[in-house]
Amino acid sequence: ILSSAMTNTADAVLVTDTDEEVIYANRSATLLFERSQDEFLGRRLLQVPGADRIAEILSERERFTTKEILQESLLISGRSRKEIPVEVKLVPIQSRRGELEYFVIILRDLRLEKKNELARAALEERLAISQRYDAFGTISGTV
């Protein structure tokens, strides 16, 4: 079930060890970063083009002293070097002894949400203009 969930989710999922070496990358991660599995697995995040900002966050170990999930919005880039807005959740995984063992990194592509926000803003602007014309027509009709 877990394998199917990781394969079929739209969110990109990476798992690294504490040395930031990628030990798992789902299909969505390869699509988001425009990289093959081979370009992820066994490499440190700093060696994966576009993932450098995530590696910087992971290197700030003092931010992971608790079991809390760290969430940030940032820009990454794929092979095309085009900036992609993403929401990143960094989940520290601890051993039974409480030692940090892995990071699960979940990336949600925000391009569609940003596109929808822009479309909604444009529609709201058109509605406001239409309402102004309607009000103007009502006023001029009464004169």
MDTraj code that builds the backbone (N, CA, C; nanometers):
import mdtraj as md
import numpy as np

residues = "ILE LEU SER SER ALA MET THR ASN THR ALA ASP ALA VAL LEU VAL THR ASP THR ASP GLU GLU VAL ILE TYR ALA ASN ARG SER ALA THR LEU LEU PHE GLU ARG SER GLN ASP GLU PHE LEU GLY ARG ARG LEU LEU GLN VAL PRO GLY ALA ASP ARG ILE ALA GLU ILE LEU SER GLU ARG GLU ARG PHE THR THR LYS GLU ILE LEU GLN GLU SER LEU LEU ILE SER GLY ARG SER ARG LYS GLU ILE PRO VAL GLU VAL LYS LEU VAL PRO ILE GLN SER ARG ARG GLY GLU LEU GLU TYR PHE VAL ILE ILE LEU ARG ASP LEU ARG LEU GLU LYS LYS ASN GLU LEU ALA ARG ALA ALA LEU GLU GLU ARG LEU ALA ILE SER GLN ARG TYR ASP ALA PHE GLY THR ILE SER GLY THR VAL".split()
xyz = np.array([
    [0.0836, -0.1191, 0.0000],
    [0.0000, 0.0000, 0.0000],
    [0.0877, 0.1249, 0.0000],
    [0.1896, 0.1276, 0.0855],
    [0.2783, 0.2444, 0.0939],
    [0.3486, 0.2692, -0.0386],
    [0.3955, 0.1625, -0.1016],
    [0.4634, 0.1766, -0.2300],
    [0.3700, 0.2372, -0.3345],
    [0.2477, 0.1906, -0.3377],
    [0.1489, 0.2430, -0.4323],
    [0.1184, 0.3894, -0.4035],
    [0.1062, 0.4237, -0.2761],
    [0.0790, 0.5628, -0.2378],
    [0.1925, 0.6544, -0.2819],
    [0.3163, 0.6129, -0.2622],
    [0.4314, 0.6951, -0.3000],
    [0.4440, 0.7076, -0.4510],
    [0.4078, 0.6019, -0.5209],
    [0.4158, 0.6031, -0.6667],
    [0.3084, 0.6915, -0.7279],
    [0.1893, 0.6894, -0.6693],
    [0.0749, 0.7570, -0.7305],
    [0.0457, 0.8963, -0.6776],
    [0.1172, 0.9433, -0.5780],
    [0.0917, 1.0771, -0.5265],
    [0.1427, 1.1832, -0.6238],
    [0.0734, 1.2947, -0.6279],
    [0.1174, 1.4059, -0.7131],
    [0.2330, 1.4818, -0.6487],
    [0.2480, 1.4682, -0.5165],
    [0.3575, 1.5353, -0.4470],
    [0.4887, 1.4615, -0.4701],
    [0.5951, 1.5386, -0.4854],
    [0.7280, 1.4793, -0.4976],
    [0.7753, 1.4390, -0.3583],
    [0.8323, 1.3204, -0.3478],
    [0.8809, 1.2719, -0.2189],
    [1.0247, 1.2254, -0.2348],
    [1.1111, 1.2793, -0.1497],
    [1.2507, 1.2368, -0.1426],
    [1.2769, 1.1901, -0.0003],
    [1.3612, 1.0890, 0.0145],
    [1.4051, 1.0454, 0.1470],
    [1.5568, 1.0482, 0.1451],
    [1.6139, 1.1123, 0.2465],
    [1.7599, 1.1180, 0.2579],
    [1.8015, 1.0643, 0.3934],
    [1.9280, 1.0233, 0.4013],
    [1.9833, 0.9888, 0.5312],
    [2.0369, 1.1169, 0.5946],
    [2.1009, 1.1072, 0.7085],
    [2.1471, 1.2281, 0.7784],
    [2.2648, 1.2952, 0.7080],
    [2.3280, 1.2244, 0.6142],
    [2.4340, 1.2854, 0.5331],
    [2.3771, 1.3518, 0.4091],
    [2.2422, 1.3581, 0.4029],
    [2.1686, 1.4190, 0.2929],
    [2.1858, 1.3444, 0.1611],
    [2.2161, 1.2147, 0.1704],
    [2.2244, 1.1303, 0.0523],
    [2.0851, 1.0773, 0.0220],
    [2.0428, 1.0927, -0.1022],
    [1.9085, 1.0515, -0.1424],
    [1.9023, 0.8993, -0.1504],
    [1.8067, 0.8410, -0.0761],
    [1.7895, 0.6959, -0.0802],
    [1.6561, 0.6574, -0.1441],
    [1.5706, 0.7568, -0.1681],
    [1.4432, 0.7305, -0.2356],
    [1.3963, 0.8579, -0.3043],
    [1.3462, 0.8431, -0.4251],
    [1.2832, 0.9532, -0.4993],
    [1.1669, 0.8938, -0.5766],
    [1.0464, 0.9456, -0.5535],
    [0.9312, 0.8904, -0.6261],
    [0.9238, 0.9499, -0.7669],
    [0.8296, 0.8995, -0.8449],
    [0.8151, 0.9427, -0.9847],
    [0.7865, 1.0927, -0.9932],
    [0.7048, 1.1452, -0.9022],
    [0.6720, 1.2878, -0.9051],
    [0.7968, 1.3731, -0.8831],
    [0.8906, 1.3247, -0.8025],
    [1.0164, 1.3981, -0.7810],
    [1.0977, 1.4033, -0.9096],
    [1.1016, 1.2909, -0.9817],
    [1.1778, 1.2908, -1.1069],
    [1.1141, 1.3845, -1.2093],
    [0.9813, 1.3934, -1.2095],
    [0.9123, 1.4839, -1.3017],
    [0.9326, 1.6299, -1.2623],
    [0.9221, 1.6596, -1.1329],
    [0.9355, 1.7975, -1.0863],
    [1.0747, 1.8527, -1.1140],
    [1.1772, 1.7736, -1.0828],
    [1.3151, 1.8182, -1.1020],
    [1.3679, 1.7897, -1.2429],
    [1.2870, 1.7192, -1.3232],
    [1.3278, 1.6810, -1.4583],
    [1.4588, 1.6024, -1.4559],
    [1.4630, 1.5041, -1.3670],
    [1.5819, 1.4203, -1.3474],
    [1.5396, 1.2742, -1.3437],
    [1.6313, 1.1850, -1.3753],
    [1.6036, 1.0414, -1.3674],
    [1.6310, 0.9927, -1.2245],
    [1.5833, 0.8724, -1.1952],
    [1.6110, 0.8111, -1.0650],
    [1.7621, 0.8050, -1.0409],
    [1.8369, 0.7693, -1.1437],
    [1.9827, 0.7578, -1.1302],
    [2.0493, 0.8897, -1.0935],
    [1.9870, 1.0001, -1.1312],
    [2.0435, 1.1311, -1.0985],
    [2.0128, 1.1713, -0.9538],
    [1.9292, 1.0953, -0.8860],
    [1.8968, 1.1195, -0.7458],
    [1.9671, 1.0215, -0.6529],
    [1.9420, 0.8942, -0.6763],
    [1.9817, 0.7911, -0.5808],
    [2.1323, 0.7836, -0.5609],
    [2.1716, 0.7815, -0.4324],
    [2.3129, 0.7730, -0.3981],
    [2.3861, 0.9063, -0.4034],
    [2.3172, 1.0121, -0.4385],
    [2.3805, 1.1444, -0.4458],
    [2.3345, 1.2306, -0.3294],
    [2.4221, 1.3190, -0.2870],
    [2.3824, 1.4152, -0.1854],
    [2.2945, 1.5207, -0.2517],
    [2.2054, 1.5797, -0.1729],
    [2.1143, 1.6799, -0.2295],
    [2.1888, 1.7932, -0.2984],
    [2.3035, 1.8317, -0.2454],
    [2.3809, 1.9392, -0.3086],
    [2.4283, 1.9011, -0.4482],
    [2.4344, 1.7707, -0.4774],
    [2.4778, 1.7242, -0.6086],
    [2.3619, 1.7134, -0.7075],
    [2.2401, 1.7375, -0.6592],
    [2.1224, 1.7318, -0.7456],
    [2.0859, 1.8746, -0.7853],
    [2.1096, 1.9120, -0.9113],
    [2.0760, 2.0486, -0.9519],
    [1.9300, 2.0818, -0.9231],
    [1.9094, 2.1983, -0.8641],
    [1.7749, 2.2425, -0.8291],
    [1.7375, 2.2139, -0.6847],
    [1.8081, 2.1218, -0.6196],
    [1.7752, 2.0836, -0.4813],
    [1.8677, 2.1505, -0.3795],
    [1.9498, 2.2441, -0.4240],
    [2.0487, 2.3049, -0.3353],
    [1.9862, 2.3795, -0.2176],
    [1.8749, 2.4475, -0.2390],
    [1.8107, 2.5225, -0.1290],
    [1.7583, 2.4269, -0.0221],
    [1.7069, 2.3124, -0.0639],
    [1.6611, 2.2123, 0.0320],
    [1.7793, 2.1600, 0.1125],
    [1.8915, 2.1383, 0.0460],
    [2.0128, 2.0923, 0.1145],
    [2.0589, 2.1960, 0.2176],
    [2.0485, 2.3237, 0.1828],
    [2.0859, 2.4294, 0.2775],
    [1.9995, 2.4236, 0.4030],
    [1.8697, 2.4025, 0.3846],
    [1.7791, 2.3959, 0.4992],
    [1.8137, 2.2751, 0.5867],
    [1.8391, 2.1606, 0.5233],
    [1.8728, 2.0400, 0.5991],
    [2.0040, 2.0548, 0.6753],
    [2.0954, 2.1333, 0.6207],
    [2.2250, 2.1500, 0.6875],
    [2.2141, 2.2328, 0.8154],
    [2.1034, 2.3030, 0.8325],
    [2.0805, 2.3814, 0.9540],
    [2.0235, 2.2893, 1.0611],
    [2.1072, 2.2009, 1.1137],
    [2.0649, 2.0937, 1.2041],
    [1.9929, 2.1429, 1.3293],
    [2.0251, 2.2616, 1.3759],
    [1.9602, 2.3107, 1.4986],
    [1.8098, 2.3289, 1.4791],
    [1.7651, 2.3377, 1.3554],
    [1.6217, 2.3510, 1.3278],
    [1.5477, 2.2192, 1.3453],
    [1.6223, 2.1107, 1.3620],
    [1.5610, 1.9785, 1.3702],
    [1.5837, 1.9125, 1.5057],
    [1.5856, 1.9919, 1.6099],
    [1.6064, 1.9358, 1.7431],
    [1.4796, 1.8740, 1.7996],
    [1.3662, 1.9023, 1.7381],
    [1.2400, 1.8427, 1.7822],
    [1.1847, 1.7558, 1.6707],
    [1.0728, 1.6943, 1.6955],
    [1.0098, 1.6091, 1.5950],
    [0.9177, 1.6887, 1.5037],
    [0.9229, 1.8200, 1.5133],
    [0.8322, 1.9033, 1.4357],
    [0.8642, 1.8994, 1.2867],
    [0.7588, 1.9116, 1.2078],
    [0.7730, 1.9190, 1.0633],
    [0.8022, 2.0636, 1.0261],
    [0.9032, 2.0827, 0.9456],
    [0.9405, 2.2161, 0.9005],
    [0.8744, 2.2396, 0.7651],
    [0.8085, 2.3531, 0.7487],
    [0.7399, 2.3827, 0.6236],
    [0.7844, 2.5185, 0.5725],
    [0.8199, 2.5229, 0.4453],
    [0.8625, 2.6483, 0.3826],
    [0.8163, 2.6515, 0.2384],
    [0.8045, 2.7720, 0.1864],
    [0.7799, 2.7904, 0.0438],
    [0.9086, 2.8394, -0.0180],
    [0.9464, 2.7806, -0.1293],
    [1.0677, 2.8261, -0.1972],
    [1.0619, 2.7961, -0.3446],
    [1.1630, 2.8401, -0.4135],
    [1.1728, 2.8179, -0.5578],
    [1.2811, 2.7145, -0.5834],
    [1.2480, 2.6160, -0.6656],
    [1.3471, 2.5194, -0.7104],
    [1.3536, 2.5297, -0.8614],
    [1.4458, 2.4567, -0.9210],
    [1.4511, 2.4554, -1.0671],
    [1.4787, 2.3140, -1.1155],
    [1.4222, 2.2840, -1.2291],
    [1.4455, 2.1550, -1.2927],
    [1.5570, 2.1684, -1.3944],
    [1.5668, 2.0704, -1.4806],
    [1.6711, 2.0717, -1.5832],
    [1.6582, 2.1943, -1.6737],
    [1.5339, 2.2396, -1.6959],
    [1.5109, 2.3549, -1.7835],
    [1.5514, 2.4871, -1.7189],
    [1.5902, 2.4829, -1.5920],
    [1.6321, 2.6014, -1.5143],
    [1.5176, 2.6984, -1.4876],
    [1.3968, 2.6600, -1.5208],
    [1.2804, 2.7424, -1.4937],
    [1.2487, 2.7332, -1.3448],
    [1.2237, 2.8483, -1.2820],
    [1.1931, 2.8481, -1.1389],
    [1.0529, 2.7926, -1.1153],
    [1.0429, 2.7047, -1.0171],
    [0.9160, 2.6398, -0.9840],
    [0.8844, 2.6694, -0.8378],
    [0.7706, 2.7346, -0.8112],
    [0.7333, 2.7586, -0.6712],
    [0.6824, 2.6283, -0.6093],
    [0.7367, 2.5946, -0.4925],
    [0.6951, 2.4727, -0.4232],
    [0.6763, 2.5003, -0.2749],
    [0.5916, 2.4188, -0.2153],
    [0.5800, 2.4143, -0.0705],
    [0.6570, 2.2901, -0.0279],
    [0.7508, 2.3080, 0.0637],
    [0.8356, 2.1975, 0.1073],
    [0.8048, 2.1657, 0.2524],
    [0.7835, 2.0375, 0.2794],
    [0.7698, 1.9898, 0.4168],
    [0.8866, 1.8968, 0.4427],
    [0.9624, 1.9281, 0.5474],
    [1.0773, 1.8469, 0.5858],
    [1.0422, 1.7742, 0.7148],
    [1.0396, 1.6430, 0.7063],
    [0.9978, 1.5613, 0.8194],
    [1.1185, 1.4840, 0.8715],
    [1.1674, 1.5188, 0.9923],
    [1.2786, 1.4421, 1.0494],
    [1.2266, 1.3090, 1.1039],
    [1.2959, 1.2012, 1.0721],
    [1.2599, 1.0681, 1.1207],
    [1.3669, 1.0250, 1.2209],
    [1.3219, 0.9933, 1.3405],
    [1.4151, 0.9561, 1.4464],
    [1.4096, 0.8064, 1.4740],
    [1.5204, 0.7555, 1.5242],
    [1.5258, 0.6155, 1.5657],
    [1.4503, 0.6011, 1.6974],
    [1.4363, 0.4788, 1.7420],
    [1.3692, 0.4547, 1.8706],
    [1.4449, 0.5183, 1.9869],
    [1.5736, 0.5394, 1.9674],
    [1.6562, 0.6039, 2.0720],
    [1.6489, 0.7563, 2.0649],
    [1.5733, 0.8072, 1.9675],
    [1.5574, 0.9517, 1.9553],
    [1.6631, 1.0190, 1.8707],
    [1.7464, 0.9402, 1.8030],
    [1.8511, 0.9972, 1.7174],
    [1.7957, 1.0202, 1.5769],
    [1.8356, 1.1305, 1.5172],
    [1.7926, 1.1636, 1.3812],
    [1.8518, 1.0624, 1.2837],
    [1.7654, 1.0001, 1.2010],
    [1.8125, 0.8983, 1.1064],
    [1.7886, 0.9365, 0.9610],
    [1.6711, 0.9914, 0.9330],
    [1.6336, 1.0212, 0.7949],
    [1.5559, 1.1517, 0.7883],
    [1.5448, 1.2021, 0.6665],
    [1.4549, 1.3130, 0.6365],
    [1.3615, 1.2687, 0.5249],
    [1.2336, 1.2912, 0.5437],
    [1.1376, 1.2746, 0.4350],
    [1.1063, 1.4157, 0.3874],
    [1.1237, 1.4381, 0.2598],
    [1.1050, 1.5709, 0.2008],
    [0.9877, 1.5616, 0.1039],
    [0.8836, 1.6387, 0.1316],
    [0.7632, 1.6372, 0.0482],
    [0.7521, 1.7735, -0.0187],
    [0.7456, 1.7725, -0.1498],
    [0.7382, 1.8962, -0.2266],
    [0.6067, 1.9015, -0.3034],
    [0.5324, 2.0088, -0.2835],
    [0.4070, 2.0295, -0.3565],
    [0.4294, 2.1412, -0.4583],
    [0.4084, 2.1088, -0.5836],
    [0.4226, 2.2044, -0.6933],
    [0.3090, 2.3064, -0.6834],
    [0.3439, 2.4344, -0.6728],
    [0.2432, 2.5400, -0.6569],
    [0.2110, 2.6134, -0.7868],
    [0.2652, 2.5675, -0.8993],
    [0.2412, 2.6391, -1.0253],
    [0.0932, 2.6476, -1.0592],
    [0.0191, 2.5396, -1.0440],
    [-0.1234, 2.5408, -1.0760],
    [-0.1986, 2.6336, -0.9814],
    [-0.1633, 2.6299, -0.8529],
    [-0.2286, 2.7193, -0.7566],
    [-0.2007, 2.8652, -0.7899],
    [-0.0766, 2.8959, -0.8267],
    [-0.0411, 3.0338, -0.8640],
    [-0.1180, 3.0765, -0.9892],
    [-0.1287, 2.9857, -1.0853],
    [-0.2024, 3.0153, -1.2082],
    [-0.3492, 3.0411, -1.1765],
    [-0.4070, 2.9590, -1.0893],
    [-0.5469, 2.9773, -1.0496],
    [-0.5676, 3.1088, -0.9743],
    [-0.4712, 3.1463, -0.8898],
    [-0.4801, 3.2746, -0.8182],
    [-0.4823, 3.3906, -0.9161],
    [-0.3958, 3.3853, -1.0171],
    [-0.3914, 3.4928, -1.1170],
    [-0.5214, 3.4984, -1.1968],
    [-0.5743, 3.3822, -1.2344],
    [-0.7009, 3.3784, -1.3087],
    [-0.8144, 3.4334, -1.2235],
    [-0.8175, 3.3966, -1.0946],
    [-0.9220, 3.4462, -1.0051],
    [-0.9127, 3.5975, -0.9890],
    [-0.7912, 3.6498, -0.9758],
    [-0.7721, 3.7945, -0.9622],
    [-0.8201, 3.8664, -1.0883],
    [-0.7907, 3.8085, -1.2047],
    [-0.8354, 3.8693, -1.3308],
    [-0.9879, 3.8693, -1.3402],
    [-1.0498, 3.7574, -1.2986],
    [-1.1966, 3.7514, -1.3008],
    [-1.2588, 3.8505, -1.2032],
    [-1.1985, 3.8637, -1.0854],
    [-1.2499, 3.9598, -0.9872],
    [-1.2398, 4.1017, -1.0402],
    [-1.1316, 4.1322, -1.1107],
    [-1.1141, 4.2644, -1.1697],
    [-1.2191, 4.2889, -1.2776],
    [-1.2438, 4.1882, -1.3626],
    [-1.3458, 4.2013, -1.4666],
    [-1.4847, 4.2196, -1.4057],
    [-1.5134, 4.1484, -1.2960],
    [-1.6413, 4.1627, -1.2282],
    [-1.6565, 4.3035, -1.1711],
    [-1.5500, 4.3554, -1.1110],
    [-1.5561, 4.4906, -1.0543],
    [-1.5818, 4.5941, -1.1638],
    [-1.5158, 4.5778, -1.2775],
    [-1.5366, 4.6702, -1.3899],
    [-1.6802, 4.6596, -1.4396],
    [-1.7290, 4.5378, -1.4527],
    [-1.8668, 4.5154, -1.4982],
    [-1.9667, 4.5797, -1.4019],
    [-1.9419, 4.5660, -1.2732],
    [-2.0315, 4.6252, -1.1738],
    [-2.0289, 4.7777, -1.1813],
    [-1.9117, 4.8347, -1.2101],
    [-1.9030, 4.9802, -1.2237],
    [-1.9832, 5.0267, -1.3453],
    [-1.9691, 4.9537, -1.4594],
    [-2.0462, 4.9890, -1.5780],
    [-2.1955, 4.9748, -1.5522],
    [-2.2341, 4.8713, -1.4811],
    [-2.3745, 4.8480, -1.4482],
    [-2.4279, 4.9626, -1.3624],
    [-2.3490, 5.0031, -1.2628],
    [-2.3900, 5.1142, -1.1764],
    [-2.3986, 5.2437, -1.2565],
    [-2.3040, 5.2648, -1.3461],
    [-2.3049, 5.3852, -1.4307],
    [-2.4298, 5.3850, -1.5187],
    [-2.4659, 5.2678, -1.5750],
    [-2.5844, 5.2572, -1.6582],
    [-2.7122, 5.2857, -1.5780],
    [-2.7152, 5.2385, -1.4555],
    [-2.8322, 5.2628, -1.3681],
    [-2.8451, 5.4116, -1.3382],
    [-2.7310, 5.4741, -1.3078],
    [-2.7323, 5.6185, -1.2762],
    [-2.7738, 5.6985, -1.3984],
    [-2.7168, 5.6697, -1.5164],
    [-2.7473, 5.7468, -1.6367],
    [-2.8914, 5.7217, -1.6835],
    [-2.9468, 5.6064, -1.6528],
    [-3.0849, 5.5769, -1.6895],
    [-3.1856, 5.6533, -1.6074],
    [-3.1466, 5.6944, -1.4871],
    [-3.2374, 5.7672, -1.3999],
    [-3.2318, 5.9174, -1.4220],
    [-3.1340, 5.9618, -1.4984],
    [-3.1179, 6.1060, -1.5207],
    [-3.2032, 6.1558, -1.6324],
])
top = md.Topology()
chain = top.add_chain()
for i, resn in enumerate(residues, 1):
    res = top.add_residue(resn, chain, resSeq=i)
    for name in ("N", "CA", "C"):
        top.add_atom(name, md.element.get_by_symbol(name[0]), res)
traj = md.Trajectory(xyz[None], top)
